[in-house]
Amino acid sequence: QVQLVESGGGTVQAGGSLRLSCTAPGITSNMCGMVWYRQADGKQREWVSSIGRLGSTNYRDSVKGRFTISKDKAKDTVYLEMNTLLPEDTAMYYCNRPIAPTCSGGDWGQGTQVTVSA
């Protein structure tokens, strides 16, 4: 069991950008890929973006065209670049390493807070 470590959150004005990082040994080669989730105050956790083992990417509709997920094997890091941020993007962002064979559950980071002011 290895702790995932998120970083890069902060407070920005609407229209600004942040790049979140998730670091842990071997995560860029995880069989089930890696996933970013977020949870806003008073709301359920929601899926944001996924990157597959071979680099395929998926995004929830509300962030398509604004967010980019990527990974860097040499740095054991998965990134979520967030551009044109909106107040509704405000949430705690979590990195998740799903576990084979179901590609569910798995390891979670501590979260990094993103706050976007209007």
SETORLUM-331590 format. One record per residue (C-alpha): y, z, x; residue number from 1. Coordinates in steps of 0.02 Angstrom, whole numbers, plus 50000, padded with zeros to 5 digits. Each point is the difference from the previous one (the first is absolute). Example, Ala and Ser with C-alpha at 12.3 -4.5 7.8 and 13.67 -1.06 7.14 Angstrom:
BEGIN
R     c2     c3     c1    i
R  49775  50390  50615    1
R  50172  49967  50069    2
***
This chain:
BEGIN
R     c2     c3     c1    i
R  50000  50000  50000    1
R  50160  49938  50080    2
R  50172  50036  49931    3
R  50106  49850  49955    4
R  50180  50024  50053    5
R  50139  49915  49903    6
R  50177  49985  50064    7
R  50156  49898  49975    8
R  50062  50065  49834    9
R  50178  50051  49968   10
R  50150  49977  49888   11
R  50083  49830  49982   12
R  50121  49916  49883   13
R  49938  49871  49875   14
R  49975  49835  50089   15
R  49952  50084  50162   16
R  49839  49993  50098   17
R  49871  50117  50074   18
R  49838  49973  50095   19
R  49864  50126  49970   20
R  49860  50029  50126   21
R  49826  50070  49979   22
R  49908  50044  50159   23
R  49822  50057  50036   24
R  49860  49941  50116   25
R  49910  49844  49940   26
R  50087  49978  49834   27
R  50046  49818  50031   28
R  49812  49962  50006   29
R  49952  50103  49847   30
R  49865  49908  49900   31
R  50093  50025  49837   32
R  50172  49962  50069   33
R  50147  50117  49978   34
R  50108  50042  49850   35
R  50174  50066  49964   36
R  50033  50102  49843   37
R  50154  50088  49936   38
R  50037  50140  49878   39
R  50170  50030  49922   40
R  50050  50168  49926   41
R  49918  50026  49832   42
R  49896  49842  50012   43
R  49821  49956  50045   44
R  49956  49934  50170   45
R  50004  49811  50002   46
R  49931  49868  50116   47
R  50131  49905  50099   48
R  49913  49885  50124   49
R  49836  49968  50089   50
R  49947  49910  50157   51
R  49821  49946  50026   52
R  49895  50015  50156   53
R  50034  49818  50043   54
R  50183  50009  49952   55
R  50009  49946  49818   56
R  50142  50082  49906   57
R  50037  50051  49822   58
R  50153  50078  49917   59
R  50045  50073  49833   60
R  50112  49883  49902   61
R  50155  50107  50013   62
R  50004  49991  50191   63
R  49945  49820  50027   64
R  50124  49907  50107   65
R  50080  50162  50059   66
R  49861  50095  50089   67
R  49886  49940  50140   68
R  49841  50088  50057   69
R  49936  49967  50175   70
R  49898  50080  50137   71
R  49999  50010  50189   72
R  49831  50033  50079   73
R  50071  50044  50169   74
R  50104  50138  49922   75
R  49870  50061  49873   76
R  50136  49980  49870   77
R  50021  49929  49826   78
R  50177  49962  49946   79
R  50091  49980  49836   80
R  50165  49911  50023   81
R  50110  50028  49849   82
R  50152  49890  49973   83
R  50129  49989  49861   84
R  49955  50175  49947   85
R  50037  50056  49823   86
R  50026  50174  49929   87
R  49834  49980  49908   88
R  49913  49989  50170   89
R  50042  50184  50027   90
R  49835  50092  50024   91
R  49886  50086  50122   92
R  49903  49863  50088   93
R  49821  50031  50054   94
R  49880  49907  50113   95
R  49817  49992  49948   96
R  49842  49951  50093   97
R  49869  49956  49869   98
R  49818  50038  50041   99
R  49854  49878  49993  100
R  49898  49948  49904  101
R  50107  50027  49845  102
R  50166  49978  50089  103
R  50070  50148  49905  104
R  50054  50176  50038  105
R  50008  50030  50185  106
R  50132  50071  50114  107
R  50183  50030  49958  108
R  50155  50035  50100  109
R  50127  50136  49966  110
R  50125  49879  49926  111
R  50174  49946  50049  112
R  50146  50011  49880  113
R  50103  49847  49956  114
R  50160  50027  49905  115
R  50110  49855  49945  116
R  50173  50041  49934  117
R  50090  49888  49877  118
***
